[in-house]
Amino acid sequence: MLEVIAQVTSQLAARLNARMLTVHGKSFNLPEAMNEVQDFRAKIAASDTDN
């Protein structure tokens, strides 16, 4: 799903002559974003097993 969102956003940014940025103002990088999502999911799964 993240891949599709990134693709659509990239196409829109190209049409608008804009750049895709993170919430921290860095250039968006799909592999980094996917790693962050995986890390977040792992943290959620770990917290679920703690309860």
N, CA and C atoms as an extended XYZ file, in Angstrom:
153
Properties=species:S:1:pos:R:3:atomname:S:1:resname:S:1:resid:I:1 pbc="F F F"
N         0.824       -1.196        0.000 N   MET     1
C         0.000        0.000        0.000 CA  MET     1
C         0.868        1.259        0.000 C   MET     1
N         1.926        1.246        0.809 N   LEU     2
C         2.808        2.409        0.865 CA  LEU     2
C         3.437        2.666       -0.495 C   LEU     2
N         3.733        1.584       -1.223 N   GLU     3
C         4.329        1.726       -2.548 CA  GLU     3
C         3.395        2.473       -3.497 C   GLU     3
N         2.110        2.147       -3.446 N   VAL     4
C         1.120        2.789       -4.313 CA  VAL     4
C         0.970        4.260       -3.959 C   VAL     4
N         0.905        4.550       -2.680 N   ILE     5
C         0.781        5.941       -2.233 CA  ILE     5
C         1.999        6.741       -2.679 C   ILE     5
N         3.176        6.167       -2.528 N   ALA     6
C         4.407        6.860       -2.929 CA  ALA     6
C         4.433        7.096       -4.432 C   ALA     6
N         3.966        6.126       -5.218 N   GLN     7
C         3.958        6.275       -6.668 CA  GLN     7
C         3.017        7.396       -7.105 C   GLN     7
N         1.818        7.408       -6.560 N   VAL     8
C         0.842        8.449       -6.908 CA  VAL     8
C         1.358        9.823       -6.477 C   VAL     8
N         1.905        9.889       -5.274 N   THR     9
C         2.432       11.159       -4.770 CA  THR     9
C         3.601       11.637       -5.617 C   THR     9
N         4.446       10.725       -6.038 N   SER    10
C         5.580       11.075       -6.889 CA  SER    10
C         5.110       11.641       -8.225 C   SER    10
N         4.101       11.004       -8.811 N   GLN    11
C         3.553       11.500      -10.079 CA  GLN    11
C         2.942       12.882       -9.909 C   GLN    11
N         2.222       13.077       -8.831 N   LEU    12
C         1.616       14.380       -8.563 CA  LEU    12
C         2.690       15.442       -8.341 C   LEU    12
N         3.713       15.098       -7.572 N   ALA    13
C         4.800       16.047       -7.328 CA  ALA    13
C         5.484       16.435       -8.628 C   ALA    13
N         5.689       15.475       -9.520 N   ALA    14
C         6.323       15.769      -10.806 CA  ALA    14
C         5.475       16.738      -11.624 C   ALA    14
N         4.178       16.543      -11.624 N   ARG    15
C         3.290       17.444      -12.378 CA  ARG    15
C         3.267       18.854      -11.785 C   ARG    15
N         3.453       18.927      -10.481 N   LEU    16
C         3.425       20.229       -9.813 CA  LEU    16
C         4.808       20.852       -9.682 C   LEU    16
N         5.827       20.139      -10.214 N   ASN    17
C         7.213       20.585      -10.068 CA  ASN    17
C         7.550       20.772       -8.583 C   ASN    17
N         7.154       19.782       -7.804 N   ALA    18
C         7.338       19.823       -6.355 CA  ALA    18
C         8.223       18.644       -5.928 C   ALA    18
N         8.561       18.613       -4.655 N   ARG    19
C         9.365       17.520       -4.091 CA  ARG    19
C         8.577       16.827       -3.000 C   ARG    19
N         8.819       15.547       -2.864 N   MET    20
C         8.213       14.780       -1.773 CA  MET    20
C         9.148       14.864       -0.581 C   MET    20
N         8.608       15.308        0.556 N   LEU    21
C         9.403       15.453        1.771 CA  LEU    21
C         8.775       14.669        2.910 C   LEU    21
N         9.597       14.314        3.880 N   THR    22
C         9.090       13.693        5.098 CA  THR    22
C         8.545       14.787        6.008 C   THR    22
N         7.960       14.394        7.110 N   VAL    23
C         7.472       15.376        8.076 CA  VAL    23
C         8.618       16.169        8.698 C   VAL    23
N         9.848       15.647        8.542 N   HIS    24
C        11.028       16.325        9.076 CA  HIS    24
C        11.734       17.178        8.020 C   HIS    24
N        11.140       17.281        6.824 N   GLY    25
C        11.706       18.122        5.775 CA  GLY    25
C        12.801       17.467        4.943 C   GLY    25
N        13.035       16.158        5.147 N   LYS    26
C        14.022       15.437        4.351 CA  LYS    26
C        13.350       14.888        3.092 C   LYS    26
N        14.139       14.672        2.039 N   SER    27
C        13.595       14.056        0.830 CA  SER    27
C        13.043       12.676        1.160 C   SER    27
N        11.864       12.388        0.623 N   PHE    28
C        11.220       11.105        0.883 CA  PHE    28
C        12.001        9.995        0.196 C   PHE    28
N        12.210        8.885        0.909 N   ASN    29
C        12.923        7.727        0.396 CA  ASN    29
C        12.066        6.506        0.717 C   ASN    29
N        11.526        5.863       -0.318 N   LEU    30
C        10.591        4.752       -0.105 CA  LEU    30
C        11.199        3.606        0.689 C   LEU    30
N        12.406        3.124        0.352 N   PRO    31
C        12.953        2.027        1.164 CA  PRO    31
C        13.114        2.393        2.642 C   PRO    31
N        13.532        3.612        2.928 N   GLU    32
C        13.653        4.041        4.326 CA  GLU    32
C        12.285        4.066        5.001 C   GLU    32
N        11.300        4.570        4.289 N   ALA    33
C         9.948        4.639        4.848 CA  ALA    33
C         9.406        3.244        5.123 C   ALA    33
N         9.670        2.317        4.205 N   MET    34
C         9.201        0.948        4.400 CA  MET    34
C         9.890        0.304        5.607 C   MET    34
N        11.163        0.589        5.803 N   ASN    35
C        11.870        0.078        6.984 CA  ASN    35
C        11.272        0.647        8.263 C   ASN    35
N        10.934        1.940        8.243 N   GLU    36
C        10.325        2.555        9.417 CA  GLU    36
C         8.983        1.907        9.736 C   GLU    36
N         8.207        1.612        8.700 N   VAL    37
C         6.910        0.959        8.903 CA  VAL    37
C         7.116       -0.431        9.508 C   VAL    37
N         8.078       -1.179        8.980 N   GLN    38
C         8.358       -2.515        9.533 CA  GLN    38
C         8.785       -2.429       10.990 C   GLN    38
N         9.638       -1.462       11.309 N   ASP    39
C        10.072       -1.280       12.697 CA  ASP    39
C         8.882       -0.957       13.599 C   ASP    39
N         8.017       -0.082       13.122 N   PHE    40
C         6.850        0.307       13.892 CA  PHE    40
C         5.931       -0.887       14.128 C   PHE    40
N         5.718       -1.686       13.077 N   ARG    41
C         4.876       -2.878       13.225 CA  ARG    41
C         5.471       -3.847       14.233 C   ARG    41
N         6.791       -3.997       14.200 N   ALA    42
C         7.462       -4.898       15.148 CA  ALA    42
C         7.272       -4.401       16.579 C   ALA    42
N         7.375       -3.090       16.793 N   LYS    43
C         7.161       -2.529       18.127 CA  LYS    43
C         5.738       -2.761       18.614 C   LYS    43
N         4.783       -2.603       17.701 N   ILE    44
C         3.380       -2.836       18.070 CA  ILE    44
C         3.184       -4.303       18.436 C   ILE    44
N         3.736       -5.192       17.624 N   ALA    45
C         3.596       -6.625       17.892 CA  ALA    45
C         4.241       -6.986       19.233 C   ALA    45
N         5.392       -6.390       19.526 N   ALA    46
C         6.065       -6.672       20.785 CA  ALA    46
C         5.244       -6.156       21.961 C   ALA    46
N         4.637       -5.001       21.800 N   SER    47
C         3.840       -4.455       22.907 CA  SER    47
C         2.567       -5.257       23.104 C   SER    47
N         2.039       -5.841       22.038 N   ASP    48
C         0.852       -6.692       22.156 CA  ASP    48
C         1.149       -7.957       22.935 C   ASP    48
N         2.356       -8.496       22.755 N   THR    49
C         2.713       -9.727       23.466 CA  THR    49
C         3.036       -9.443       24.928 C   THR    49
N         3.368       -8.204       25.244 N   ASP    50
C         3.682       -7.831       26.634 CA  ASP    50
C         2.427       -7.749       27.490 C   ASP    50
N         1.290       -7.569       26.871 N   ASN    51
C         0.030       -7.401       27.619 CA  ASN    51
C        -0.675       -8.695       27.812 C   ASN    51
